[in-house]
């Protein structure tokens, strides 16, 4: 829990953090973040890195789409023109989700992640706003 608190405390000012919660008990059901691609140069200020999480029990109900609609709108108002992310190749549901939102596959990074000693490819995707 402390790592999550630290992540939120250190979230960049140009970042976007949307949360979907259960209106009854205020439990977090999903969230989406968008962070600047790079802080070391202004050359990439138009690019945001997006990440999405929806609780397994609440997937395929439109929550990710609603989070994305809000994020895309806010991103444009903050000057973002392009969104980018990596999706693990062993997560076809996430890749399908992003492709439904208009993301295009641009490359695959081979053996990019190592999970419990096993290498996993990561698919690089992007979407222009």
NORHUWO-V333142 format. One record per residue. N is the residue number from 1. RES is the residue in three letters. PHI is phi in degrees with one decimal (* if undefined). OMEGA is omega in radians with two decimals (none if undefined). NEAR is the number of other C-alpha atoms within 10 Angstrom. Layout:
N/RES/PHI/OMEGA/NEAR
N/RES/PHI/OMEGA/NEAR
This chain:
1/UNK/*/-3.12/6
2/UNK/-66.0/3.11/7
3/UNK/-62.2/3.11/8
4/UNK/-65.8/3.11/9
5/UNK/-61.3/3.14/10
6/UNK/-65.3/3.09/10
7/UNK/-58.7/-3.13/11
8/UNK/-67.5/3.12/11
9/UNK/-60.4/-3.10/9
10/UNK/-93.2/-3.09/9
11/UNK/-64.0/-3.06/15
12/UNK/-66.7/-3.12/14
13/UNK/-57.7/3.11/8
14/UNK/-84.4/-3.14/15
15/UNK/-74.7/3.11/16
16/UNK/-127.9/-3.10/20
17/UNK/-137.8/3.12/19
18/UNK/-106.7/-3.10/17
19/UNK/-125.1/3.01/13
20/UNK/-107.3/-3.12/18
21/UNK/-129.6/3.07/13
22/UNK/-72.0/-3.10/10
23/UNK/-66.5/-3.13/8
24/UNK/-76.1/-3.04/6
25/UNK/-115.5/3.09/7
26/UNK/62.5/3.08/9
27/UNK/-73.2/3.12/10
28/UNK/-71.5/3.14/13
29/UNK/-104.1/-3.14/17
30/UNK/-174.0/3.04/20
31/UNK/-157.1/3.08/19
32/UNK/-140.0/3.12/19
33/UNK/-120.1/3.01/19
34/UNK/-138.4/-3.13/26
35/UNK/-125.1/3.07/21
36/UNK/-58.1/-3.12/21
37/UNK/-63.7/-3.09/20
38/UNK/-149.4/3.12/14
39/UNK/-102.7/-3.03/11
40/UNK/-84.7/3.13/7
41/UNK/-153.5/3.10/8
42/UNK/-85.0/-3.08/10
43/UNK/-62.2/-3.10/10
44/UNK/-112.0/-3.10/14
45/UNK/-59.8/-3.12/17
46/UNK/-85.0/-3.08/17
47/UNK/-112.4/3.06/22
48/UNK/-118.2/3.10/25
49/UNK/-102.3/-3.05/17
50/UNK/-103.4/3.04/22
51/UNK/-143.5/-3.07/16
52/UNK/-133.1/3.01/16
53/UNK/-136.2/2.99/17
54/UNK/-131.0/3.11/19
55/UNK/-52.2/-3.09/11
56/UNK/-50.9/-3.08/9
57/UNK/-72.0/-3.08/8
58/UNK/-119.0/3.13/12
59/UNK/-76.4/3.09/13
60/UNK/66.1/3.10/12
61/UNK/-122.2/3.11/10
62/UNK/91.3/-3.11/10
63/UNK/-63.8/3.13/18
64/UNK/-61.9/3.10/22
65/UNK/-63.3/3.14/15
66/UNK/-65.9/3.06/13
67/UNK/-60.5/-3.11/21
68/UNK/-64.9/3.11/22
69/UNK/-56.7/3.13/13
70/UNK/-66.0/-3.13/15
71/UNK/-65.0/-3.12/19
72/UNK/-61.2/3.14/21
73/UNK/-62.8/3.13/12
74/UNK/-65.2/-3.13/17
75/UNK/-61.0/3.12/24
76/UNK/-62.2/-3.14/13
77/UNK/-67.8/3.11/10
78/UNK/-97.1/3.05/14
79/UNK/91.0/3.08/13
80/UNK/-76.3/3.12/21
81/UNK/-118.5/-3.07/16
82/UNK/-143.0/3.08/19
83/UNK/-114.1/-3.03/22
84/UNK/-143.0/2.99/21
85/UNK/-165.4/3.00/19
86/UNK/-107.6/3.02/20
87/UNK/-126.0/3.10/19
88/UNK/-59.9/-3.11/17
89/UNK/-63.4/3.11/20
90/UNK/-90.3/3.11/12
91/UNK/-127.2/-3.09/11
92/UNK/-63.8/3.12/11
93/UNK/-64.7/3.12/12
94/UNK/-66.7/3.12/15
95/UNK/-62.0/3.09/21
96/UNK/-61.3/3.12/12
97/UNK/-55.5/-3.10/15
98/UNK/-67.2/3.11/22
99/UNK/-65.1/3.06/15
100/UNK/-63.8/3.11/11
101/UNK/-86.4/3.10/14
102/UNK/100.7/3.09/14
103/UNK/-73.8/3.11/19
104/UNK/-115.0/3.03/16
105/UNK/-74.5/3.12/17
106/UNK/-115.3/3.14/10
107/UNK/-174.1/3.02/12
108/UNK/-127.3/3.07/16
109/UNK/-89.9/-3.08/14
110/UNK/-73.5/3.08/12
111/UNK/47.1/-3.00/12
112/UNK/-84.6/3.12/15
113/UNK/-115.3/3.04/15
114/UNK/-123.9/-3.09/10
115/UNK/-114.4/3.13/8
116/UNK/50.0/3.08/6
117/UNK/83.5/-3.14/7
118/UNK/-110.4/3.11/8
119/UNK/-79.7/3.13/12
120/UNK/-131.4/3.04/16
121/UNK/-71.8/3.03/17
122/UNK/-125.2/-3.13/20
123/UNK/-94.4/3.12/20
124/UNK/-91.0/-3.13/19
125/UNK/-131.7/3.11/20
126/UNK/-148.1/3.09/22
127/UNK/-148.4/3.03/17
128/UNK/-88.6/-3.14/13
129/UNK/-84.6/none/12
